[in-house]
Amino acid sequence: MLTRITCVFALTVLSSMPALADSCADHVQSTGVPMVTGMTHKTWMIFPAVNPGAALDKVSRAVLAEGLSV
């Protein structure tokens, strides 16, 4: 389940890389200590042609479909 989310995220980011001027390091942040504390990974991306309400609806549906709760 988490592997699927990671793969989808990686494919989405990698497929749009030629269009981005920034490096990946500018958009990804990880906090926590592996094997000691929980890891938190954050990223962001700008989609200028997407309606924010529709995007949030799709994200929340995808998260619920994977069985994750935030």
C-alpha positions in Angstrom: 0.0 0.0 0.0 2.7 2.5 1.0 4.9 1.1 -1.8 2.1 1.9 -4.3 1.8 5.5 -3.0 5.6 5.9 -3.2 5.7 4.6 -6.8 2.9 6.8 -7.9 4.5 9.9 -6.3 7.9 9.0 -7.8 6.4 8.6 -11.3 4.5 11.8 -11.0 7.5 13.8 -9.9 9.9 12.1 -12.4 7.5 12.5 -15.4 7.3 16.3 -14.7 11.0 16.8 -14.0 12.0 18.2 -17.5 9.4 21.0 -17.0 10.7 22.0 -13.6 13.5 24.5 -13.2 14.1 23.7 -9.5 16.0 20.6 -8.3 14.3 17.8 -6.3 16.1 18.9 -3.2 14.3 22.2 -3.3 10.9 20.4 -3.0 11.6 17.5 -0.6 12.1 17.7 3.1 12.6 14.8 5.5 12.6 15.1 9.3 13.2 12.5 12.0 15.8 9.9 12.8 15.5 6.5 11.0 15.0 3.5 13.4 14.7 5.9 16.4 11.8 8.3 15.7 9.1 8.4 13.1 10.1 9.9 9.7 8.1 12.6 8.1 8.5 13.4 4.4 7.1 16.6 2.9 7.0 17.8 -0.7 5.2 20.3 -2.8 4.6 21.1 -6.4 2.7 23.9 -8.2 0.0 22.9 -10.7 -1.2 26.2 -12.1 -4.0 24.8 -14.3 -5.6 22.7 -11.6 -8.6 23.8 -9.6 -7.5 23.7 -5.9 -10.9 22.3 -4.7 -10.8 19.5 -7.3 -7.1 18.7 -6.5 -7.8 18.4 -2.7 -10.8 16.2 -3.4 -8.7 13.8 -5.5 -5.9 13.7 -2.9 -8.3 13.0 0.0 -10.0 10.3 -2.1 -6.7 8.7 -2.9 -5.6 8.7 0.7 -8.8 7.2 1.9 -8.7 4.5 -0.8 -5.2 3.5 0.5 -6.6 3.2 4.0 -4.5 5.9 5.5 -5.8 8.3 8.1 -4.2 11.7 8.8 
